[in-house]
Amino acid sequence: QLSVLKVSPVIPFSVSVEWNVITRTIISLIDQEDIPSNGLGESGLGDTAFSAFLSPKAPTAGGWIWGVGAISILDTAAEDELGGGKWGLGPTAVALKQNGPWTYGMLTHYLVDVGGDDDRADVEQAFAQPFLSYSTPTAWNYTLQAESTRDFEIDETSTVAIFQVAKTFKAGSQILQGR
């Protein structure tokens, strides 16, 4: 059995009158039972993903919000079984449109390893995440998304559909979302 808690703050920084840099860090806390290599379980920090997008502050004339930048995978796993043992780097992009209570778009990236344990599997993968979300007047969010990963090292594609229910709320001046 595998349980993962992901903490993913998204933080915008103004870099000019017209542009933002938006960072997104995904920190994974993992609890995995019955690991095949040792028959036991491990718990702790997994690898960390960090993305930075350069994005115009204003949507396009057609209402699209977009950003391009870089993603990195940091070998931060507390135990070998909880991470890939590699450092990765690549381009990333996001585009989304908000139409009333609806938000839809796509997040994508391409990653290759740039270092790490030579005994661990190499990384070369593409990722695409189309999404569709509906927000209620009471700040409940219903999201349908797919996460599709193409692993070029093992010539395999995996796709999973995810339905999420989340509540957006404020803690002081900070806007948070619980899923």
N, C-alpha and C positions, 0 to 999 in steps of 0.2 A: 504494500500500500504506500502511496506517495501523497503527501500533503505539502502544498507550497503556499506561502503567504508572500505576496509581492507588494512592496511599498514603492510607489512610483510618482514622486513629486515632479510636477511640470512647472518650471519657473521662467517667466519672461524677463528679459533685461532690455531696456531701451538703449540702443547704440547710436541713434540719430533721430531727427524729427520724423523720418519716414520708415525706419527699420528697427526691428527687434531681433535679438538672439534668444531663442527659446530652448531651454535645456530640459531634458527628460532623463531621469536616472531610474533604473529598475533594479531594486535590491531584492533578492530572493532569500527567504528563510525556508529551509527545506527539512522535512521529516520523512525519511524513507525507511521502510521496514523491509526485511528479507532481501537484502542486496545479493544478487547472484554470486558475486566474487567472494563474499565471506559469510553468507547466510545470516548475517546480523543486520542491524540497522544503524543509520547515522542521522544525526540532526545538526543543523547549523546553517551558517551563511553559505549561499551558492555563489556562482559567478555574478558579476555586476555588469549591466549594460548602461552605457552613457551615450546620449545623443545630443547634438547641438544643431539647431536649425536657424538659418538666416531667413527671416520672414518679413514682408512688408507689413506695416501697421494697419494699412487700409486694405480691405478686400479688393479684388479686381472689379472691373465694371460689371462683370457677370455675377459678382457676389462670391467668388471663390477665395478662400484663404489658403495660402500655400507656404511651404518652407522647404529649403534644401540645406543639406549639411553633411555631417559625418557621424558615424556610430562607432563606438569602440566596445569591445568585450574585455573586461578586466578579470584576470584570474584571481578572484578573491575567495574562492571556496575554502571553507574551514577543513574539509576532508576531501581526498581525491575522488571519492564516490559522489560528491555533491557538485562537481564541476567538470569542465572539459580539459582543464590543465593547459589552456592556450590563451594567448592574447590575440585579439582580432581587431580589424579596422576595415572600414569601407564607407561608401556613400549611402545616404538615406534621403528620403523625400516624403512629404505628406501634402495632401490636398483635401480640402473639405468645404462643404457648403452648408449653410444654415438657412432653412426655409421654414419660418414659423417655429413650431415645436420640433421639427425634424432636422437632424444633422446626418450627413452622409459623406463618404469619401474613402480614401485609401492611404495607408501607411506602407512604405516599402523600404527595404534595404538589401545590400549585398555585402557579405562579410568574407574575408580571408584571414587566416591566422598569420601573425607577424612575429610570433615568438612563443615560447613556452616549452613544455616538456616534450622532447623529441620522441619519447615512447608513447605519447598519447596520439589519438587520431587527428589528422590534419583537418582544417576547417576551410571549406569553400561552399557557401550557401547563399541562396536568394530567399527573401521572405516577402510575402505580400499579405496585407490585412485589410480587406474591404470591410466597411462597417456602415450600419444604419442604426440611428438612435432616435427615440422619441422621448421628449421631456414634458412632464405634466406641469400644470401651474403650481403644484405643491412641491416641485423639485425632485420628483421621482423620475428616474431615467431607466428606460428599457432599451437594451442594445442587443442587436444581432450582429455578429461578426464571424468571419472565417479567418483562420490563421493557416497559411499555406507556406511550407518550407520545402525548398528544393535543395537537397544535399548532393552536390556534384561529386564528392569524394566516394560516396557509396551508390551513386546513381539511383537516388530514391526521392520521391516526393510524398509528403504527408500533409493532410489537410484535416483540420478539426473545426467544426462549427461550435460557436459559443453563444449562449444567451445569458445576459447579465441583467440583474436588477440592482440599481444603485440609488442612493439618496444623497443629494448635494446639500451641504449645510455650512454654517459659519461657526468658527471657533475664534472668538475675538474678531479680528479683521481678516483672518485667513479663511479662504474658501476651501472646503474639503469634500471628499466624496467617499462614502462607505459602500462597499459591495458585499 
